[in-house]
């Protein structure tokens, strides 16, 4: 049985990531990339689908003990977990060194006090728990092979096999250090080099220390901001600059429901807002790498812009269901791939253009093709902005004229006009100024409910949508406009949970709602951060600060957030950790710091 979502820690090497539970179990790891097949898929099933537990030994039939304390070592992605047992205290150090060769997951057991019996229990199951590998010894090393994959297990501890599982039983005293490493290599190649755990630990700590030193934010929320930045860096695929939305698939938005999606891909929207946060906190190299990824992914075909791509720019992300996995907390189906890849989401043009604009404004080295791409995107929008689409939330119901999509189309045109006016591009300036005015007028006439003094989710609808909170943040209308204030207050009334957090839009339980899906979902955390931003913008800064700090309290003990918060179950839900939650955390912290709206 997998732990609660917030019971997990993230470790990673900027090419893939693992989730480690409080009891010392790695329940999720895909090798060699974020979007590869999992070799540990216990998170979405049972122990039969693969895991690696390392912790104090316990009696047969008992529950494995959970760590008494855990933390990241300083500003790094090195996890330290400690157990207090009747026989003493032990520490386990988990990390994945930034890759220079084969991907590795290294676990070092360190005796702190007493003499503590320990056990490593390694059950590798390839292809998301479906394939049992051939495990054997080769030149004194343990190797598991199945098809194209091989995983090498190295340790000085004595190991033995039982019930298709590899065990090691040992005892540690103060000062003892026992290392375990798994390394992946294509099965047709030579074995990976022998690991050097202690040297890798030093190099990994140095890497993160050096990276964090570039952060330019030094405000009162620095701890939360830095941890979010580290998480975003961990979700970046280093070879290409692509940024995954999350390292997991099918963690449910509704426990026991069907809202389970694969987030191990690069959404243009998520990546663009991630880029903006990185730029505002001093990380230009990551922003430059993402821009290069974007230009390669879109290539010379902006008319067929996808809303998401693979981490190397792949276009085909066909969706399938893994029917042998029972799902996290029996939430099925378990999906891999994502059928939303070919949806029409017009807001993406605005997010991408806004990111390119911010890069230009913050001095990112000029790239002529980025300007050419921006002009091509606007030429496409000229002919298509007034079409219905699936919108920011990727509805699987009928297309609509979503207000947020139109607002972001306006943003795309507005930022491109600014690019031309700066002298860095040429285009039909007067024609596009008229286009900008036309879109603005259309939204204000068709997307605004005068009687209720609020913008609505789509033209002609009565529903509200939290994405409307971005209207003042994007500069579509000033914060003091009565229509903006009315929209903020309407969303507070109609989309707020009992905890004061914000839902994306209304859902209808068992019946299919606007998104074409049955069931409900939790409060979408990004929307609650947007609310805090808006409250600060309209002068309600004390209220904004209180909401922001309440959101910070939802983070797990390591500072990580999933996609949503379930107010009924009082727990995190959705894929984890989620870039789309950590980015607005950073943005809101920056805004509140600039306004002086913080306690202490």
VENNORDA-V713178 format. One record per residue. RES is the residue in one small letter. SS is DSSP state (h for helix, s for strand, l for the rest). PSI is psi in whole degrees, 0 to 359 (NA if undefined). OMEGA is omega as a letter, one per 40 degrees, with the letter a starting at -180 (none if undefined). Layout:
BEGIN
RES:SS:PSI:OMEGA
RES:SS:PSI:OMEGA
END
This chain:
BEGIN
x:l:122:i
x:l:156:i
x:l:177:i
x:l:152:a
x:h:319:a
x:h:355:i
x:h:355:a
x:l:149:i
x:s:153:i
x:s:131:i
x:s:154:a
x:s:171:a
x:l:21:a
x:l:21:i
x:l:333:i
x:l:181:a
x:s:156:i
x:s:152:i
x:s:128:a
x:s:124:a
x:l:167:a
x:l:335:a
x:l:9:i
x:l:15:a
x:s:127:i
x:s:110:a
x:s:355:a
x:s:125:i
x:s:125:i
x:s:134:i
x:l:139:e
x:l:356:a
x:l:168:i
x:l:318:a
x:l:11:i
x:l:170:i
x:l:144:i
x:s:140:i
x:s:340:i
x:s:110:a
x:l:21:i
x:h:336:i
x:h:327:a
x:h:15:a
x:l:239:i
x:l:182:i
x:h:337:i
x:h:346:a
x:h:11:i
x:l:132:i
x:s:169:i
x:s:108:i
x:s:134:i
x:s:115:a
x:s:186:i
x:s:143:i
x:l:152:i
x:l:162:a
x:l:146:i
x:l:135:i
x:l:347:i
x:l:165:i
x:l:139:i
x:l:139:a
x:l:147:i
x:l:153:a
x:l:145:i
x:l:330:a
x:s:146:i
x:s:150:a
x:s:162:i
x:s:143:i
x:l:105:a
x:l:214:i
x:l:72:a
x:l:183:i
x:l:28:i
x:l:117:a
x:s:133:i
x:s:123:i
x:s:137:a
x:s:138:i
x:s:135:i
x:s:118:a
x:s:167:i
x:l:339:a
x:l:358:i
x:s:188:a
x:s:141:a
x:s:149:i
x:s:140:i
x:s:128:i
x:s:119:a
x:s:135:i
x:s:165:i
x:l:111:a
x:l:140:i
x:l:133:a
x:l:130:i
x:l:74:a
x:l:221:a
x:l:143:i
x:l:140:a
x:s:144:i
x:s:119:a
x:s:135:i
x:s:122:a
x:s:122:i
x:s:131:a
x:s:123:i
x:s:133:i
x:s:311:i
x:s:156:i
x:s:197:i
x:s:112:a
x:s:119:i
x:s:134:a
x:s:160:i
x:s:134:i
x:s:130:a
x:s:105:a
x:s:115:i
x:s:99:a
x:l:131:i
x:s:113:a
x:h:169:i
x:h:53:i
x:h:43:i
x:h:3:a
x:l:332:a
x:s:127:i
x:s:119:a
x:l:164:i
x:s:114:a
x:s:126:a
x:s:172:i
x:s:140:i
x:s:113:a
x:l:42:i
x:l:0:a
x:s:150:i
x:s:130:a
x:s:138:i
x:s:127:a
x:s:136:i
x:s:117:i
x:l:234:a
x:l:355:a
x:s:144:i
x:s:140:i
x:s:126:a
x:s:132:a
x:s:119:a
x:s:133:i
x:s:153:i
x:l:345:i
x:l:150:i
x:l:132:a
x:s:160:i
x:s:157:a
x:s:142:i
x:s:130:i
x:l:47:i
x:l:32:i
x:s:144:i
x:s:125:a
x:s:156:i
x:s:124:i
x:s:129:a
x:s:169:a
x:s:139:i
x:s:141:i
x:s:170:a
x:l:131:i
x:l:343:i
x:l:142:i
x:s:123:a
x:s:122:a
x:s:147:i
x:s:138:a
x:s:137:i
x:s:139:a
x:s:140:i
x:s:144:i
x:s:143:i
x:s:138:a
x:l:341:a
x:l:357:a
x:l:171:i
x:l:157:i
x:l:149:i
x:l:159:i
x:l:151:i
x:l:136:a
x:l:157:i
x:l:79:a
x:h:314:a
x:h:319:i
x:h:321:i
x:h:324:i
x:h:315:i
x:h:315:a
x:h:323:a
x:h:317:i
x:h:319:i
x:h:319:a
x:h:310:a
x:h:323:i
x:h:315:a
x:h:321:a
x:h:316:a
x:h:332:a
x:l:341:i
x:l:350:a
x:l:129:a
x:l:357:i
x:l:127:a
x:l:33:a
x:l:190:a
x:l:343:a
x:l:28:a
x:h:317:a
x:h:313:a
x:h:321:a
x:h:314:a
x:h:318:i
x:h:322:i
x:h:320:i
x:h:318:i
x:h:319:i
x:h:317:i
x:h:320:i
x:h:319:i
x:h:334:a
x:l:4:i
x:s:129:i
x:s:102:a
x:l:320:a
x:l:333:a
x:l:340:a
x:l:357:i
x:s:149:a
x:s:121:i
x:l:150:i
x:l:326:i
x:l:160:a
x:l:8:a
x:l:166:i
x:s:146:i
x:l:18:i
x:l:123:a
x:l:143:i
x:l:341:i
x:l:107:a
x:l:125:a
x:l:358:a
x:l:193:a
x:l:0:a
x:l:72:a
x:l:116:a
x:l:157:i
x:s:118:a
x:l:16:a
x:l:39:a
x:l:176:a
x:s:104:i
x:s:131:i
x:h:320:a
x:h:306:a
x:h:317:a
x:h:323:a
x:h:318:i
x:h:331:i
x:h:316:i
x:h:318:a
x:h:320:i
x:h:320:i
x:h:318:i
x:h:320:a
x:h:350:i
x:l:14:i
x:l:8:a
x:l:76:a
x:h:327:a
x:h:318:i
x:h:321:i
x:h:318:i
x:h:318:a
x:h:320:i
x:h:319:i
x:h:320:i
x:h:320:i
x:h:315:a
x:h:313:a
x:h:324:i
x:h:319:a
x:h:314:a
x:h:328:i
x:l:222:a
x:l:27:a
x:l:57:a
x:h:341:i
x:h:334:i
x:h:35:i
x:l:127:i
x:l:157:i
x:l:345:a
x:s:156:a
x:s:169:i
x:l:168:a
x:l:345:i
x:l:9:i
x:l:11:i
x:l:145:a
x:l:330:a
x:l:112:a
x:l:48:a
x:l:136:a
x:l:135:i
x:s:161:i
x:s:135:i
x:l:91:a
x:l:352:i
x:l:351:i
x:l:128:a
x:l:351:i
x:l:157:i
x:h:124:a
x:h:41:i
x:h:34:i
x:l:108:a
x:l:158:e
x:l:159:i
x:l:123:a
x:s:145:i
x:s:150:a
x:l:174:a
x:l:114:a
x:h:352:i
x:h:353:a
x:h:330:a
x:h:18:i
x:l:160:i
x:l:115:i
x:l:96:a
x:l:338:a
x:h:335:a
x:h:325:i
x:h:323:i
x:h:318:a
x:h:316:i
x:h:315:a
x:h:321:i
x:h:320:i
x:h:316:i
x:h:321:i
x:h:316:a
x:h:320:i
x:h:319:i
x:h:318:a
x:h:335:a
x:l:12:i
x:l:17:i
x:l:134:a
x:l:135:a
x:l:140:i
x:l:113:a
x:h:324:a
x:h:331:i
x:h:320:i
x:h:320:i
x:h:316:i
x:h:315:a
x:h:318:i
x:h:322:i
x:h:322:i
x:h:320:a
x:h:323:i
x:h:324:i
x:h:315:a
x:h:327:i
x:h:322:a
x:h:348:a
x:h:355:a
x:l:333:a
x:l:17:i
x:l:155:i
x:l:156:i
x:s:183:i
x:l:343:i
x:l:177:a
x:l:329:a
x:l:8:i
x:l:50:a
x:l:146:i
x:l:16:i
x:l:194:a
x:l:152:i
x:l:150:i
x:s:168:i
x:l:81:a
x:s:133:a
x:h:318:a
x:h:321:i
x:h:319:i
x:h:319:i
x:h:317:a
x:h:332:i
x:h:319:i
x:h:318:i
x:h:316:a
x:h:315:a
x:h:316:a
x:h:314:a
x:h:329:i
x:h:323:i
x:h:317:i
x:h:323:i
x:h:317:i
x:h:317:a
x:h:334:i
x:l:349:a
x:l:6:a
x:l:5:i
x:l:161:i
x:l:139:i
x:l:171:a
x:l:80:a
x:h:310:a
x:h:322:i
x:h:320:a
x:h:333:i
x:h:321:i
x:h:320:i
x:h:316:i
x:h:316:i
x:h:321:a
x:h:315:i
x:h:317:a
x:h:314:a
x:h:319:a
x:h:315:a
x:h:314:a
x:h:333:i
x:h:320:a
x:h:343:a
x:l:9:a
x:s:131:i
x:s:104:a
x:l:323:a
x:l:321:a
x:l:354:a
x:l:55:i
x:s:147:i
x:s:156:a
x:l:171:a
x:l:316:a
x:s:166:a
x:l:127:i
x:l:359:a
x:l:165:i
x:l:342:a
x:l:151:i
x:l:169:a
x:l:130:a
x:h:340:i
x:h:343:i
x:h:342:i
x:h:343:a
x:h:353:a
x:h:309:i
x:h:328:a
x:h:331:i
x:l:356:i
x:l:14:i
x:l:320:i
x:l:152:i
x:l:153:a
x:l:331:a
x:l:4:i
x:l:135:a
x:h:332:i
x:h:325:i
x:h:311:a
x:h:319:i
x:h:321:i
x:h:316:i
x:h:314:a
x:h:325:i
x:h:319:i
x:h:321:i
x:h:320:a
x:h:316:a
x:h:340:a
x:l:14:a
x:s:139:i
x:l:175:i
x:l:337:i
x:l:354:a
x:l:9:i
x:l:167:a
x:s:130:i
x:l:156:i
x:l:315:a
x:l:169:i
x:l:141:i
x:l:161:a
x:l:28:i
x:l:241:a
x:l:335:a
x:l:156:i
x:l:130:i
x:l:203:a
x:l:335:a
x:l:1:i
x:l:14:a
x:l:146:i
x:l:167:i
x:l:174:i
x:l:182:i
x:l:172:i
x:l:185:i
x:s:127:a
x:s:117:a
x:h:324:i
x:h:321:a
x:h:325:i
x:h:323:i
x:h:320:i
x:h:321:i
x:h:316:i
x:h:319:i
x:h:311:a
x:h:319:i
x:h:320:i
x:h:322:a
x:h:331:a
x:l:12:i
x:l:0:i
x:l:61:a
x:h:326:i
x:h:319:i
x:h:320:i
x:h:315:a
x:h:317:a
x:h:319:i
x:h:317:a
x:h:314:a
x:h:333:i
x:h:322:i
x:h:320:i
x:h:328:a
x:l:345:i
x:l:342:i
x:l:151:i
x:l:182:a
x:l:347:i
x:l:6:i
x:l:20:a
x:l:147:a
x:l:140:i
x:s:194:a
x:s:323:a
x:s:169:i
x:s:125:i
x:s:109:a
x:l:338:i
x:l:313:a
x:l:351:a
x:l:55:a
x:s:161:i
x:s:145:i
x:s:161:a
x:s:174:a
x:s:152:a
x:s:141:e
x:l:156:a
x:l:120:i
x:h:322:a
x:h:352:i
x:h:320:a
x:h:330:i
x:h:308:i
x:h:335:i
x:h:313:i
x:h:313:a
x:h:318:a
x:h:321:i
x:h:318:i
x:h:318:a
x:h:315:a
x:h:324:i
x:h:317:i
x:h:328:a
x:h:352:a
x:l:15:a
x:l:70:i
x:l:157:a
x:l:173:i
x:l:NA:none
END
